[in-house]
Each structure stands twice: as C-alpha cells, then as structure tokens.
Amino acid sequence: MNLTTGYPYSLISNGLPATYPKLEKSIKSDVVIIGGGISGALTAYYLIRAGISCIVVDARTIGLGSTCASTSLLQYELDKSLSALSDQIGERDATRVYKLCSRSIDTLENISVKLKFNHFERKESLFFAADEKHLKLLESEYAYRKKAGFEVTLLSEKDIEKQFGFKAPSAILSAQGAVTDGYLLTHALLQYSQKKGLQVFDRTRISKIIYRRNGVVLKTESGFTISAGKIVNATGYEVTEFIDQKIVKLASTYAIASEHLSGTTIPWKKEAVLWNTADPYLYMRMTRDHRIVLGGRDENFSSPARRDKLIGRKTTLLKRDFEKLFPDIEFVPEFSWTGTFGTTADSLPFIGVYPQTPHTYYALGFGGNGITFSVIAAEMIRDMMLGRKDNMQTLFSFSR
C-alpha cells in the first residue's frame, strides 16, 4: 500500500541519512523484525541491547512508510481522552495507559541522550476547546488528569489569549510533552544498533511465511529465505496482509509546513504543542528551523488515489484553520503531504501474540501516539522474549 504522498517535511529536510543493502542471500537469525519504521527500529534497539540477535527487513527504503509522514508530536494524551477511556476500560487501566505514555516520553529523552541524537525537545502541550460546547469535556478531563497526578493547569479564555495569543473557550496546559523527528530517530536507532550487531535490509519484501514447530521461514520476492526462531511484525497499517482480524480502521491525515518564519516572529508561548477537541482534531507544532507544521482534516481512507487528490484542498483548509486562530501571522504553505494511519475502537495499540500466527509478536502502535506506543511495544516484546510477565499485556492484546 502507498502510505505517504506529497512532500513530507522531514523527508525533504533530511533526505536519506543512511543507506541499507537489499537482502541478496539466504540467512538465519534468532528474530526477524518485519518493518523498518520507528516501531521496528525501537524494537530492534531493545532486543539488541538485551542480547537477542535480530535482523530488520523492510519492503521499502527505510523510513519511507508512515514514519516519514509523522509530525512527531510526543504526548501522553491519547486520541481518546482519559475521561472517555476510563468509561470504556475503567479508570485504573486508563490511568495506567496514560502514565505509560508519559513515561515513554522520558524514555525517548534518555534514548536520545544515549544516541547523541539532538532532535528531542521538551515542550508543553496545550489541549484547547474548539467550541464552547466542549467546556464540560475539558473540565471533566482536567479533573481526571489532576486526580491521576499529571502536572496540568486549566486555563480560561483570557489566560489562553494572554499566554498563547489566540482565542479559545478553555484549555488544559500539560507540562509533559515533547517533539522529535521520528524519521531521523529511526535512522539513528538503526545506525546505533548496527554497531551492536543488528543487520538491516530494505527493499526486501516478504512474499510468504512458513510457520514450523520450532520457528519460521520467510521467503522474499527475490527468492531468498530467512530462517528465524521468532518474528516481530512491525508493519503498522499493512498488518492486514498478515492477519484476518479487523483490528484497525484506516484513515488519511493531511499536514502542511510553512515557509521559514522571520526570526522576530514568535507564534505562541514556548512553542508548545497545540491540539484541540475537534473531531478530527487540529494539531500543530514548531520546527527547529522556525516553521509551523499543521495537521488534521482527516478522512476515512478509501484509496490512495482519492486520498492524494485531496491534498490541494486540504492544504487550503488547514491554512484557513491556522489563520482563524492567528489572523496576524501569515501562513505560507511550502510543503504539503498526506499519510495513511489507523485508529482502534479504544485508541490503544495491539502488542503481543496472535494465535493464528505462531512464533510471532506484533508491535502495532496505531493512532496519534504511534511513537510513544512504539516504545511501550518494544519494551513489552523484549520482556516477553525474556520470559518476563507483565499484567499490562492484557490491555494491548488481540483478545481484549
């Protein structure tokens, strides 16, 4: 499936930071990770550091699936509010998930330090009401987050205008948040792990998987085989090629990046991450080179052709969305792109085993929290392979 179209800002800005060979012989490994995006790269990083031999294979050039289209906001907040998730799965479990996502931001900072990766920046996160009818939702959400122990402040309309320079009925300001570059981080993780023994092959499509009693054999389109004890499937939204269960609803999201702003222009306080209560929600961030990245206007996915045809119109609408909030700031789009993503009924990822595919673990971080979910998946899969039990596994299982 064509997951990304247009000119993703990170890809245009960074090009191809590294190159990887195509698999041109049959090989063996303890573990083979299918998917070389951020989920696969984080999983490989954790497994290699745990002493588990593994290889990564990707059908594309590394990072050119959904990863390069990511706007790389790092938030503990899910697509589903803590209050709504509490109603669905219980307050205790919902709080645990939110805290896992919060911890994942800290973990990503620690990993970035270890890798000497300087594209991680702490940011506050502002969740603002798109309409006055969402005031009660924000008040309830604030109460839930406060009770859970998160460092949050409920802002009034006057507070928002004074501190952030735009108008909204109310907002929750969270201290915990960050931004990164998921595309560059993927390459940094793989480059680090290669020095520790990881093998990475791109442009290597798996055409068939044979499940045996003691392991698996994967066949590539070029006719080579990979023999392994276990598989980690980190293919994201293309998982439907491997399992029959309908676990994800595909959608298309759209994003634009502005021209470089002048050095005197400070759009909003501390360049916090902004997102709102609309459905689909609008989200935005600043880049290191002083551009505004804006995303949203999601559509149900039907085909790549229909998705791609809408890029021009969505660019116009997103520009208009920004100018409604900041009428005094000229937004000139320079890059526009679209990507396919997936949502689940509870906004949670799918992590762990799937009975119909033996010897296989899944790291599927669907939704707007793809990068933080990928950290959780990598840690859990490492622990599963090491025989460690974790009562969180049931929260993300296929049987939930």
C-alpha positions in Angstrom: 0.0 0.0 0.0 1.2 3.5 -0.8 1.2 5.0 2.7 2.5 8.5 2.1 2.2 11.0 -0.8 3.3 14.6 -1.2 6.4 16.3 0.3 6.8 15.3 4.0 8.8 18.0 5.7 11.2 15.7 7.4 12.0 13.7 4.3 12.6 16.9 2.2 14.6 18.4 5.0 16.8 15.4 5.8 16.9 13.3 2.6 18.3 9.8 3.1 20.5 9.9 6.2 21.8 6.4 5.6 21.5 3.6 3.1 21.0 -0.1 3.7 21.5 -3.2 1.5 18.9 -5.3 -0.1 18.9 -8.9 1.1 20.7 -11.0 -1.6 21.3 -14.3 0.1 19.5 -16.7 2.5 20.3 -16.1 6.1 19.4 -17.1 9.7 18.7 -15.1 12.8 17.1 -15.6 16.2 14.5 -12.9 15.4 13.4 -11.2 12.2 11.6 -7.8 12.5 9.3 -7.0 9.6 9.1 -3.3 9.2 11.9 -0.7 9.4 9.9 2.3 10.6 10.0 3.7 14.1 8.3 0.7 15.7 10.7 -1.8 14.1 13.8 0.4 14.9 12.8 0.8 18.6 12.1 -2.9 18.9 15.5 -3.8 17.3 17.2 -1.3 19.7 15.7 -3.0 22.7 16.3 -6.6 21.5 19.9 -6.0 20.5 20.6 -4.3 23.9 19.0 -7.4 25.6 21.5 -9.7 23.7 18.9 -11.1 21.3 20.2 -11.5 17.8 17.9 -10.0 15.2 17.6 -8.5 11.7 15.3 -5.9 10.3 13.7 -6.2 6.8 11.5 -3.6 5.1 9.8 -3.7 1.7 10.6 0.0 1.1 13.6 2.2 1.6 14.0 2.6 5.4 11.6 5.1 6.9 9.6 5.8 3.8 6.4 4.4 5.0 4.2 6.2 7.6 7.3 7.2 9.6 8.5 9.9 7.3 5.0 11.4 7.3 4.8 11.7 11.1 4.7 15.2 12.6 6.5 13.7 15.6 4.5 15.2 18.4 5.2 13.3 21.6 2.2 13.4 24.0 1.0 11.2 26.9 -2.5 12.1 25.8 -4.3 9.6 23.6 -6.7 10.2 20.7 -9.3 9.2 23.3 -9.4 11.4 26.4 -8.6 10.0 29.8 -12.2 10.5 30.9 -13.6 8.7 27.9 -11.1 5.9 28.1 -11.9 5.5 31.8 -15.6 5.0 30.8 -14.6 2.4 28.3 -11.9 0.3 30.1 -12.1 1.5 33.7 -10.3 4.4 35.3 -7.5 2.3 36.8 -6.4 0.8 33.5 -7.0 4.1 31.6 -4.7 5.9 34.0 -2.1 3.2 33.7 -2.0 3.6 29.9 -1.7 7.4 30.1 1.1 7.0 32.6 2.9 4.5 30.4 2.7 7.0 27.5 4.1 9.7 29.8 6.9 7.5 30.9 7.7 6.8 27.2 8.4 10.4 26.6 11.0 10.3 29.4 12.4 7.1 27.9 12.7 8.7 24.5 14.7 11.5 26.0 17.0 9.1 27.7 17.5 7.1 24.4 18.2 10.4 22.6 20.9 11.2 25.1 22.4 7.8 24.7 22.4 8.0 20.9 23.6 11.7 21.0 20.5 12.4 19.0 19.8 16.1 19.3 16.3 16.2 17.7 14.4 15.8 21.0 13.0 18.9 22.7 10.8 19.2 25.7 7.6 21.1 25.1 4.4 21.9 27.0 1.2 20.6 25.4 -2.0 22.7 25.2 -5.3 20.9 24.6 -7.8 23.6 23.8 -11.6 23.6 23.3 -12.6 24.0 19.6 -16.0 25.1 20.7 -17.9 26.3 23.8 -19.9 23.1 23.8 -16.6 21.3 24.7 -16.1 23.2 28.0 -17.6 20.4 30.2 -15.4 17.9 28.4 -12.3 19.9 29.3 -13.4 20.4 32.9 -14.0 16.7 33.3 -10.7 15.8 31.6 -8.8 18.2 33.8 -10.3 16.6 36.9 -9.3 13.1 35.7 -5.8 14.1 34.8 -5.3 16.0 38.1 -6.5 13.0 40.0 -4.1 10.8 38.1 -1.2 13.0 39.2 -0.4 14.8 36.0 1.0 18.3 36.1 -1.8 20.2 34.5 -3.4 23.7 34.6 -6.9 24.6 33.5 -6.8 27.9 31.5 -9.6 30.4 30.9 -10.2 32.2 27.6 -8.4 35.2 29.0 -5.4 33.0 30.1 -5.2 31.5 26.6 -5.3 34.8 24.8 -2.7 36.4 27.1 -0.3 33.4 27.1 -0.7 32.0 23.7 -2.1 34.8 21.5 -5.3 33.1 20.2 -8.8 32.7 21.4 -10.4 29.5 22.7 -13.0 29.0 25.4 -10.7 26.9 27.7 -7.7 24.7 27.6 -5.6 22.2 29.6 -1.9 23.0 29.7 0.3 20.0 30.4 3.9 20.2 31.4 4.7 16.8 30.0 5.2 16.8 26.2 8.0 16.9 23.6 8.7 16.9 19.9 11.3 15.0 17.9 11.9 13.8 14.3 10.6 10.2 14.0 12.2 9.7 10.6 15.7 10.8 11.8 15.3 8.9 15.1 14.5 5.7 13.2 17.8 6.0 11.3 19.7 6.9 14.5 18.3 3.9 16.2 19.2 1.5 13.4 22.7 3.0 12.9 23.4 2.6 16.6 22.0 -1.0 16.7 24.0 -2.0 13.6 27.2 -1.2 15.6 25.9 -3.7 18.2 25.3 -6.5 15.6 21.9 -5.7 14.0 21.5 -6.4 10.3 19.2 -4.1 8.3 17.9 -4.9 4.8 15.5 -2.6 2.9 13.8 -3.1 -0.5 13.3 -6.7 0.7 9.6 -7.7 0.5 8.4 -10.8 2.3 6.2 -12.8 0.0 5.5 -15.8 2.2 5.8 -17.0 5.8 6.0 -20.7 6.6 5.2 -21.4 10.3 7.0 -24.5 11.7 7.1 -26.2 15.0 10.4 -24.7 16.1 10.4 -21.4 14.1 9.6 -19.7 10.9 10.9 -19.4 7.3 10.3 -16.2 5.5 10.6 -16.1 1.7 11.4 -12.9 -0.1 10.2 -11.8 -3.5 13.7 -12.3 -4.8 13.6 -16.0 -3.8 15.9 -15.9 -0.7 14.9 -17.2 2.7 15.2 -16.0 6.3 15.1 -18.7 8.9 14.3 -17.5 12.4 13.0 -18.6 15.8 10.6 -15.7 16.1 9.1 -12.8 14.1 8.2 -9.3 15.3 5.6 -7.8 13.0 6.0 -4.0 13.0 4.3 -3.3 9.6 1.8 -0.9 11.1 -1.3 -0.3 8.9 -0.2 -3.0 6.5 -0.8 -5.7 9.1 -4.0 -6.7 7.2 -1.7 -8.5 4.9 -0.8 -10.9 7.7 -3.9 -11.3 9.8 -7.6 -11.6 9.1 -8.9 -9.9 12.2 -10.3 -6.4 11.6 -8.4 -4.5 14.3 -7.9 -1.1 12.7 -9.9 1.4 10.8 -7.8 3.2 8.2 -7.9 7.0 7.7 -6.0 9.6 5.9 -4.5 12.6 7.6 -3.1 15.8 6.0 -0.2 18.0 7.0 1.4 21.2 5.8 4.6 23.0 6.8 5.0 26.8 6.4 7.8 28.7 4.9 10.6 29.6 7.4 9.3 32.4 9.6 11.3 35.5 10.3 13.4 35.5 13.4 11.2 38.1 15.1 8.0 36.1 14.8 7.1 34.1 17.9 3.7 32.4 17.1 2.9 31.3 20.6 4.3 30.8 24.1 7.3 28.5 24.4 6.4 27.0 21.1 4.2 24.5 22.9 2.4 21.6 21.1 -1.1 22.7 20.3 -4.2 20.5 19.6 -7.9 20.8 20.1 -11.1 19.0 20.9 -12.5 18.9 17.4 -13.1 15.5 15.7 -10.9 15.2 13.8 -8.7 17.3 15.8 -6.3 20.0 14.6 -2.7 19.8 15.8 0.4 22.0 15.3 4.0 22.4 16.4 7.1 24.5 15.6 10.1 23.0 13.9 13.7 23.7 14.8 14.2 25.9 11.7 11.2 28.0 12.7 8.4 26.6 10.6 4.9 25.8 11.6 3.7 22.3 11.0 0.0 21.9 11.0 -2.1 18.7 10.6 -5.6 17.3 10.7 -8.7 17.3 8.4 -8.7 13.5 8.5 -10.8 11.5 6.1 -11.8 7.8 6.1 -9.4 6.0 3.8 -10.8 4.5 0.7 -8.0 4.5 -1.8 -4.5 6.2 -2.3 -5.8 7.9 -5.4 -8.8 9.6 -3.6 -6.6 10.4 -0.6 -3.9 12.1 -2.8 -6.4 14.0 -4.9 -7.5 15.9 -1.8 -4.0 17.3 -0.9 -4.6 20.7 -2.5 -8.0 21.3 -0.9 -6.8 20.1 2.5 -3.8 22.4 2.3 -6.2 25.4 1.7 -8.5 24.3 4.6 -5.6 23.7 7.0 -4.1 27.1 6.2 -7.6 28.6 6.9 -7.7 26.8 10.2 -4.5 28.3 11.3 -5.4 31.8 10.2 -8.6 31.7 12.2 -6.5 31.2 15.3 -3.7 33.5 14.3 -5.0 36.1 11.9 -2.0 38.3 12.3 0.5 35.6 11.3 0.9 35.0 7.6 1.0 31.2 6.9 2.5 30.4 3.5 2.5 26.6 2.9 5.7 25.3 1.5 5.3 21.6 1.9 2.1 19.5 1.9 1.6 15.8 2.3 -0.8 13.1 3.3 -0.4 9.8 5.1 -2.5 6.8 6.0 -2.9 6.0 9.7 -5.2 3.7 11.7 -7.5 4.0 14.7 -8.8 1.4 17.0 -12.0 1.2 18.9 -10.3 2.2 22.2 -7.4 4.2 20.7 -4.9 1.6 22.2 -2.2 -0.3 20.3 -2.1 -4.0 19.6 1.0 -5.6 21.2 1.8 -9.2 21.7 0.9 -12.6 20.2 -1.8 -13.5 17.7 -2.8 -17.2 18.0 -3.2 -17.8 14.2 0.5 -16.8 13.5 2.8 -18.9 15.7 6.2 -17.6 16.9 5.1 -14.0 16.1 4.9 -10.9 18.2 3.1 -7.7 17.0 4.2 -4.1 17.6 1.3 -2.1 16.2 1.2 1.4 17.6 -1.9 2.8 15.9 -3.3 6.3 16.3 -1.8 9.6 17.1 0.5 8.1 19.7 2.5 6.0 17.3 6.0 6.8 18.6 5.2 6.5 22.4 3.2 3.4 21.7 6.2 2.0 19.9 8.3 2.5 23.0 5.8 0.5 25.0 5.7 -2.2 22.4 9.5 -2.5 22.2 9.8 -2.9 26.0 6.9 -5.4 26.2 8.2 -7.6 23.4 11.7 -7.6 24.8 10.2 -8.7 28.2 8.0 -11.4 26.6 11.0 -12.9 24.8 13.0 -12.9 28.0 10.1 -14.6 29.8 9.1 -11.7 32.0 5.5 -11.5 32.9 3.6 -8.1 32.8 0.0 -7.6 33.7 -0.1 -4.7 31.2 0.0 -7.2 28.3 -3.7 -8.0 28.5 -4.5 -4.3 28.0 -3.0 -4.4 24.5 -3.7 -7.9 23.5 -5.7 -9.0 20.4 -8.2 -10.7 22.7 -9.2 -7.6 24.6 
